[in-house]
Amino acid sequence: MIKVVNKQTAKNPVARAVARAKLHSTLTTQKIALYMMSKGDDCQELMDGLGLTLAVVGYAFEWQHRNRSEADRSTPDIRILRGGLSACRSMTRYDPINTTAIVLALEAAERINVLLNAESIQRAWVALVKNASK
């Protein structure tokens, strides 16, 4: 889902629009997969993908706003995103009770993504990949 490109491409408004459209498509596909599950289904792989999406967007927002106060960084959308991320991390077997929290978090991630610059997303991706490989 995330593709590393050169700086010129990352700042190109058309490339950013295409990236947003791909994110929207990916989030829609993930939501459909979530809605199609039955209680008790193994959902670890889906939750890992959803969690990565939410973590990258959340980390990028926090990095981009790192010099602001905690109150400024803790927007309603970020709090929703954190709740959805927590729900993803807690499930290995699907429980429909978490669906609303995750779907709302994905919608918040899409709104937050519009506010992010390319550098923040790239830094978040690199930081999360480094942590995952440890």
Secondary structure, DSSP 8 states (H G I E B T S, - for coil): ------HHHHH-HHHHHHHHHHHHHHHHHHHHHHHH--TT-B-HHHHHHHHHHHHHHHHHHHHHTTTS-HHHH--HHHHHHHHHHHHHHH-SB--GGGHHHHHHHHHHHHHHHTT--HHHHHHHHHHHHHHHH-
